[in-house]
């Protein structure tokens, strides 16, 4: 299923635009979240389907999307998708991907030259692809897509996926390709800020390390006039990980650290009533969580439709 849209939410003094490039069945459910048993999916079918699970062939439903925040007079882009025409032989879903990300941004009123900050929550292929574009529009050297933006990149991920650590230790060919076409050109342009631990963007927005999915994976916290949200990147790929935060995705590089980060972030979200905003959830794209036993439950079960405008 192809789904292209932009949805608008306001939390306090921060406007949020959700840019959905694609949404549909992505992978076998238990390949994506191996520890989540079949009965977890079946017992929750009434709300997992159709936004998060396709029961007829047991496939997890996900979205490829970007979040654009307008805060303090600045425009912040959170993760930049796959990018078009990239060499990704180890990731068939992303190999030579063709979408309409620039068009979606334009129709949402976001011009590349007006973006002030780009946040990469981590350096996987589907979070950094539109960091760059071909210099002449079709081929040639890569240059920053957002020419006036400061790119905020987790230092631990840059060290791991960059040349000093042999592009992730050379375990996956795609890691080198991703770094060379989507990260290194931003460094060469002098547009990168590497950060570690925590980094305050403005009075409403703060980045915090949440390692495990990758060494430097991060969350972005929003707090404005009593409204709160946390953009969790790939700490969550499916709501079944909220029900039991020990369930890692198949992409988590350090399962123990990822599980610990996931629990910590969900505990704070439940206690402080933060809206949870994962990178790839379908449906509304967000979740409200509460504590339940040793895990958590979802309020409203994350059903379809855009989140309401909050003021």
Secondary structure per residue as TSV (DSSP state, phi and psi in degrees):
chain	resnum	aa	ss	phi	psi
A	1	X	-	360.0	127.8
A	2	X	-	-99.0	134.4
A	3	X	-	-143.7	112.1
A	4	X	-	-118.0	122.7
A	5	X	E	-163.9	168.2
A	6	X	E	-130.9	134.9
A	7	X	E	-123.4	149.1
A	8	X	E	-118.8	136.1
A	9	X	E	-136.7	149.2
A	10	X	E	-124.3	126.0
A	11	X	E	-119.4	112.9
A	12	X	T	58.5	-122.2
A	13	X	T	-100.0	15.0
A	14	X	E	-114.3	124.5
A	15	X	E	-90.7	137.4
A	16	X	E	-121.7	127.0
A	17	X	E	-111.1	129.1
A	18	X	E	-101.1	118.0
A	19	X	E	-106.0	108.5
A	20	X	E	-100.4	114.2
A	21	X	E	-87.2	-36.5
A	22	X	E	-157.7	148.7
A	23	X	E	-150.1	134.1
A	24	X	E	169.5	-176.6
A	25	X	E	-64.0	133.3
A	26	X	E	-115.3	-46.6
A	27	X	E	-156.1	161.1
A	28	X	E	-57.2	134.2
A	29	X	H	-54.5	-45.8
A	30	X	H	-85.9	-5.2
A	31	X	H	-78.7	-38.3
A	32	X	H	-69.5	-46.7
A	33	X	S	-124.9	83.4
A	34	X	T	-60.2	-31.7
A	35	X	T	-82.3	-14.1
A	36	X	S	-77.8	114.8
A	37	X	-	-69.9	160.1
A	38	X	H	-57.0	-35.9
A	39	X	H	-67.6	-27.0
A	40	X	H	-62.6	-44.4
A	41	X	H	-65.9	-46.4
A	42	X	H	-65.2	-42.3
A	43	X	H	-67.5	-18.6
A	44	X	T	-115.9	20.9
A	45	X	H	-59.3	-32.7
A	46	X	H	-61.0	-25.1
A	47	X	H	-119.7	-19.5
A	48	X	H	-70.4	-36.2
A	49	X	T	-93.1	140.4
A	50	X	T	-97.7	-1.8
A	51	X	T	-73.3	-27.7
A	52	X	T	-124.7	-9.1
A	53	X	E	-155.6	139.6
A	54	X	E	-109.1	97.1
A	55	X	G	-62.2	-34.3
A	56	X	G	-60.7	-30.5
A	57	X	G	-126.9	15.6
A	58	X	T	55.3	49.6
A	59	X	E	-117.0	137.8
A	60	X	E	-74.0	136.7
A	61	X	E	-98.4	131.7
A	62	X	E	-138.1	169.5
A	63	X	E	-125.8	146.8
A	64	X	E	-104.7	112.2
A	65	X	E	-150.4	162.9
A	66	X	E	-131.2	147.4
A	67	X	E	-113.1	130.2
A	68	X	E	-114.0	124.9
A	69	X	E	-112.2	139.1
A	70	X	E	-115.0	113.2
A	71	X	E	-143.7	129.9
A	72	X	T	58.0	32.1
A	73	X	T	81.2	5.2
A	74	X	E	-118.3	159.0
A	75	X	E	-111.3	125.9
A	76	X	E	-121.5	125.9
A	77	X	E	-102.4	126.8
A	78	X	E	-106.2	107.2
A	79	X	-	67.1	148.2
A	80	X	-	-128.5	20.6
A	81	X	-	72.7	-160.8
A	82	X	-	-86.4	-36.1
A	83	X	-	83.5	148.0
A	84	X	T	-88.6	143.4
A	85	X	T	67.6	23.4
A	86	X	-	-84.5	148.6
A	87	X	-	-82.2	108.2
A	88	X	-	-135.4	63.5
A	89	X	T	-61.3	-26.5
A	90	X	T	-83.1	-4.7
A	91	X	-	-130.7	85.6
A	92	X	T	-54.8	-32.4
A	93	X	T	-65.4	-27.3
A	94	X	T	-107.1	-9.1
A	95	X	T	-66.3	120.6
A	96	X	T	56.5	35.2
A	97	X	-	-55.6	141.3
A	98	X	-	-131.0	118.5
A	99	X	-	-133.8	-157.8
A	100	X	-	-136.7	43.7
A	101	X	H	-58.4	-48.9
A	102	X	H	-60.1	-38.6
A	103	X	H	-65.8	-38.9
A	104	X	H	-63.0	-43.6
A	105	X	H	-61.5	-45.0
A	106	X	H	-61.0	-44.4
A	107	X	H	-67.9	-21.5
A	108	X	T	-88.5	2.3
A	109	X	T	84.5	22.4
A	110	X	-	-113.2	110.6
A	111	X	-	-94.1	137.8
A	112	X	G	-53.1	-38.8
A	113	X	G	-71.2	-13.7
A	114	X	G	-94.9	-3.0
A	115	X	-	-79.4	129.4
A	116	X	-	-96.2	-32.7
A	117	X	E	-140.4	136.6
A	118	X	E	-115.9	127.7
A	119	X	E	-106.2	121.9
A	120	X	E	-101.0	109.9
A	121	X	S	-65.0	-27.0
A	122	X	S	-166.5	177.3
A	123	X	-	-108.4	37.3
A	124	X	S	-79.4	159.3
A	125	X	H	-56.1	-37.4
A	126	X	H	-87.5	14.4
A	127	X	H	-123.9	-5.5
A	128	X	H	-131.3	-0.4
A	129	X	G	-59.3	-41.7
A	130	X	G	-92.9	18.7
A	131	X	G	-56.3	-31.5
A	132	X	E	-132.0	166.6
A	133	X	E	-144.4	160.8
A	134	X	E	-64.4	140.2
A	135	X	T	-59.6	-36.1
A	136	X	T	-102.5	11.6
A	137	X	S	93.5	-24.1
A	138	X	S	-130.4	-29.3
A	139	X	S	-158.9	-176.0
A	140	X	S	94.0	-164.1
A	141	X	S	-65.4	150.4
A	142	X	E	-86.7	139.3
A	143	X	E	-132.6	159.5
A	144	X	E	-59.2	132.7
A	145	X	S	-65.6	-35.6
A	146	X	S	-109.4	89.8
A	147	X	T	-67.9	-21.9
A	148	X	T	-105.3	4.7
A	149	X	-	-89.7	150.2
A	150	X	E	-90.8	125.9
A	151	X	E	-95.2	118.8
A	152	X	E	-95.7	113.1
A	153	X	E	-121.9	129.2
A	154	X	E	-61.2	126.5
A	155	X	H	-60.9	-38.2
A	156	X	H	-65.1	-36.9
A	157	X	H	-70.3	-40.2
A	158	X	H	-61.8	-40.0
A	159	X	H	-67.1	-41.2
A	160	X	H	-70.4	-46.9
A	161	X	H	-88.3	-10.9
A	162	X	S	-83.4	-179.4
A	163	X	G	-64.4	-28.8
A	164	X	G	-63.5	-29.9
A	165	X	G	-106.2	26.9
A	166	X	H	53.7	44.1
A	167	X	H	53.0	64.0
A	168	X	H	71.8	27.9
A	169	X	H	74.7	10.0
A	170	X	T	70.8	17.6
A	171	X	S	-73.7	-31.0
A	172	X	-	-133.0	127.9
A	173	X	H	-57.3	-37.1
A	174	X	H	-61.6	-30.1
A	175	X	H	-61.6	-40.5
A	176	X	H	-66.6	-44.6
A	177	X	H	-62.0	-43.9
A	178	X	H	-61.1	-46.7
A	179	X	H	-63.9	-43.1
A	180	X	H	-68.6	-34.9
A	181	X	H	-98.8	-16.3
A	182	X	H	-122.8	-12.5
A	183	X	T	-120.6	-53.4
A	184	X	H	-55.3	-40.2
A	185	X	H	-62.4	-30.2
A	186	X	H	-70.6	-38.6
A	187	X	H	-59.1	-48.5
A	188	X	H	-61.5	-30.2
A	189	X	T	-80.8	-4.1
A	190	X	T	71.4	28.2
A	191	X	-	-104.8	3.1
A	192	X	E	-98.0	139.7
A	193	X	E	-119.7	116.9
A	194	X	E	-87.0	136.0
A	195	X	E	-136.4	161.8
A	196	X	-	-148.0	145.6
A	197	X	S	82.5	-77.5
A	198	X	E	-154.0	152.6
A	199	X	E	-150.3	122.3
A	200	X	E	-88.4	123.7
A	201	X	-	-83.9	-46.5
A	202	X	S	-160.1	-168.9
A	203	X	S	-65.7	-17.6
A	204	X	S	-104.9	-20.5
A	205	X	E	-126.9	130.5
A	206	X	E	-138.7	133.3
A	207	X	E	-91.0	141.2
A	208	X	E	-137.0	140.1
A	209	X	E	-66.7	140.5
A	210	X	-	-144.9	69.8
A	211	X	T	-69.9	160.3
A	212	X	T	137.0	-57.4
A	213	X	S	-59.0	-47.7
A	214	X	S	-133.6	168.8
A	215	X	T	-59.0	-31.5
A	216	X	T	-114.1	12.8
A	217	X	-	-54.9	145.3
A	218	X	E	-136.3	161.2
A	219	X	E	-119.7	154.7
A	220	X	E	-115.6	119.4
A	221	X	E	-97.3	138.7
A	222	X	E	-119.9	129.0
A	223	X	E	-141.6	118.5
A	224	X	E	-153.6	119.7
A	225	X	T	49.3	45.4
A	226	X	T	84.2	-7.2
A	227	X	E	-96.3	142.5
A	228	X	E	-138.3	146.7
A	229	X	E	-150.3	158.9
A	230	X	E	-137.4	118.9
A	231	X	E	-88.1	111.7
A	232	X	E	-101.2	6.2
A	233	X	E	57.0	-128.7
A	234	X	T	-102.4	19.9
A	235	X	T	-59.8	-27.0
A	236	X	-	-129.9	127.5
A	237	X	S	-107.0	-22.9
A	238	X	S	-147.5	149.0
A	239	X	T	-61.0	-19.9
A	240	X	H	-63.7	-21.0
A	241	X	H	-76.9	-19.4
A	242	X	H	-75.8	-41.9
A	243	X	H	-59.6	-36.5
A	244	X	-	-142.4	100.3
A	245	X	T	-70.2	-4.3
A	246	X	T	-77.7	-10.6
A	247	X	-	-82.1	108.1
A	248	X	-	-87.6	158.1
A	249	X	-	-79.8	164.9
A	250	X	T	-67.6	-11.4
A	251	X	T	-95.0	-4.4
A	252	X	-	-73.2	122.1
A	253	X	S	-77.1	-35.0
A	254	X	S	-124.6	91.8
A	255	X	H	-57.2	-41.6
A	256	X	H	-64.8	-44.6
A	257	X	H	-67.5	-39.1
A	258	X	H	-63.1	-42.9
A	259	X	H	-63.4	-41.7
A	260	X	H	-65.4	-42.5
A	261	X	H	-64.1	-42.2
A	262	X	H	-61.1	-46.7
A	263	X	H	-62.8	-44.2
A	264	X	H	-61.0	-44.4
A	265	X	H	-67.7	-40.6
A	266	X	H	-69.5	-36.6
A	267	X	H	-60.4	-46.1
A	268	X	H	-66.8	-39.5
A	269	X	H	-61.5	-41.4
A	270	X	H	-67.8	-43.0
A	271	X	H	-72.5	-33.9
A	272	X	H	-105.4	7.0
A	273	X	T	56.4	45.3
A	274	X	-	-83.1	135.6
A	275	X	E	-71.8	127.2
A	276	X	E	-91.9	128.1
A	277	X	E	-124.6	91.1
A	278	X	E	-75.8	163.8
A	279	X	S	-71.8	-29.1
A	280	X	S	-127.8	13.4
A	281	X	-	-70.0	138.5
A	282	X	-	-81.3	-159.1
A	283	X	T	60.7	-130.5
A	284	X	T	-73.1	-16.3
A	285	X	S	84.4	-3.7
A	286	X	-	-132.7	170.7
A	287	X	B	-149.2	143.0
A	288	X	E	-109.5	130.0
A	289	X	E	-121.4	151.5
A	290	X	E	-134.8	154.5
A	291	X	E	-68.1	144.2
A	292	X	E	-153.4	107.7
A	293	X	T	60.7	-132.5
A	294	X	T	-86.0	-1.9
A	295	X	E	-125.6	-142.8
A	296	X	E	-143.2	163.3
A	297	X	E	-127.9	161.0
A	298	X	E	-98.8	135.4
A	299	X	E	-84.9	124.4
A	300	X	G	76.2	-2.3
A	301	X	G	60.9	16.6
A	302	X	G	60.5	39.3
A	303	X	-	-73.1	177.8
A	304	X	S	-62.7	161.6
A	305	X	S	105.6	152.5
A	306	X	-	-67.6	150.7
A	307	X	-	-64.9	150.7
A	308	X	-	-69.0	156.2
A	309	X	-	-74.5	124.4
A	310	X	-	-109.8	140.2
A	311	X	-	-133.2	360.0
